[in-house]
Amino acid sequence: MSEKKLKILIYITGLFCLYVFIAVRVLPLFNLSLTEKVIPEHFEFTKYGELYYFNHITKFREENLPMAKIKYRDTEKHPKLDKADIITYGDSFFDICRTTSYSEMLADSMSEKVHYQRISEPYWENVLNYLKANNYHSDTPRFLIYETTERYINLRFSDSMSIKKLNLDQNKSKFKKYFKNIISVIFKENSEDMYTLFLRRSYFTSFMYTKIADIKFECFGYLSPTTPVYAFKNNKPWLFFHETVDENSTSIQYQHSQDQINTYCENILSLSKKLKDEFNLTLIFLPVPNKISIYPELAEDKNFKYNYLLPLIYKKLDELKVHYIDLYDPFKNSGEYLYYGTDSHWNAKGIEMAVDKTIEYIRDNPNTQELTKN
């Protein structure tokens, strides 16, 4: 190769690297290079299930998934907090938009104004902070439905999480915080994830990345450790998120002690009391089962045994007289698939069943009926 051609190649490579460096920090520029665009918090706008994108193995492309629409919380139909008859507070299970979300379906089914707020921090006091920050007050009794996926119950309702959060950044000077902001721009916190995403989904590299992933899976059985358990059932691919199947505190294999169960439930009770005393809100706790908790038989080679976290929590909440919605038994006995195969979230049938069980609970429970008569 001549010296001139080598220089041109170096310049082109340098410009490309500079583009990538800037692109992972500027979303519009980043999206120009992707085969499927990125919209923060709107992961359902992808063509396939979210778990597929950890692997990019062709066999795990779940075809004909419904494409996402505008999230309920971004529509004119979504009421402001102070205008709501019902407040729903939860994670991505309440925010999914491949189909009508739980909060929107509940609003339609009950003809009530339902406000939804996304969980932004992994500790239970955050909902109280949200209400305080918005100066929420209601002379009329209302209720708040708090949803959390099963795998995050111990994280959101342990004693340690709130303490960590309260101590965060307390001792940092203004100079250090300013310096940290500059560093965070140069060395963006999630830049490694963005570079990986660029590699997997850019026009320049996605085709080759997928081909290599296919070869690794077909020849060596390799797939991402983020989704270590998979299955094929009735020509349908299934993937399971590592947090629910690895041997860790969020897994179905982890044996929670009775003391831990008590702590989670006592914090849920504390939340219930504070919501009632400070905001005139009655708590209804709605934990959503992990997909693997409902379908452990799909992991044939793993021999998973459910730790019965949800039934144990239900039992303790009964003792503490805390309102909750039992989805584990109805989901387990439904005879239908209520989750997407290559996504960790529930599908339209799962949402519909959860809404039906919520309405059934509210209407059949004497302690909540008065809240629907206003």
Secondary structure by P-SEA (a helix, b strand, c coil): ccaaaaaaaaaaaaaaaaaaaaaaaccccccccccccccccccccccccccccccccccccccccccccccccccccccccccccbbbbbcccccccccccaaaaaaaaaccbbbbbcccccccaaaaaaaaaacccccccbbbbbbbccccccccccaaaaaaaaaccccccaaaaaaaaaaaaaaccaaaaaaaaaaacccccaaaaaaaaaaaaaacccccccccbbbbcccbbbbbbccccccccccccccccaaaaaaaaaaaaaaaaaaaacccbbbbbbbbcccccccccccccccccccaaaaaaaaaaaaabbbbbbaaaaaaaccccccccccccccaaaaaaaaaaaaaaaaacccccccccc
